[in-house]
């Protein structure tokens, strides 16, 4: 789910409503704001994890989390912020697929998919919990002095804003 951009030409993944729509990594148009998408927070987190666990598949999870915290947040990294970053990464990839990121990131796709697949209340509740976590992260780091923590807030708020008055 790193940076890629193409227009869907056929019903990839069985989703006919996606034909003709531009695919975007993490449902974000990273190129529109003129930044290199590989430097984005979620891509950096994903690449760091891939690199570290490829180098040492038996890497201790606690050590990985300490190393990730230092890599992303610097010497003042807190275990709480690192745990929140990993939760943000989990939410952005929750039930993602080769063809799309988490349906939660795109309300129209989410609603169409939920209807087409007749999602039950339990599945919808999982998405609502993820949505509530995003709202919490947006508030928690909104005024942080750490730029990466503020980026977590911004990413979370971006998804919450897409939903407007609706909720999953």
Secondary structure, DSSP 8 states (H G I E B T S, - for coil): --S-EEE--S-GGG-GGGTT-EEEGGG--TTTTT--GGGSHHHHHHHHHHHHHHH-TT--HHHHHHHHHHHHH-TT--HHHHHHHHHHHHHHHTT--SS-S-GGG-HHHHHHHHHHTT--HHHHHHHHHHHHHHHHHHHHTTT-SSHHHHHHHHHHHHHHHHHTT---
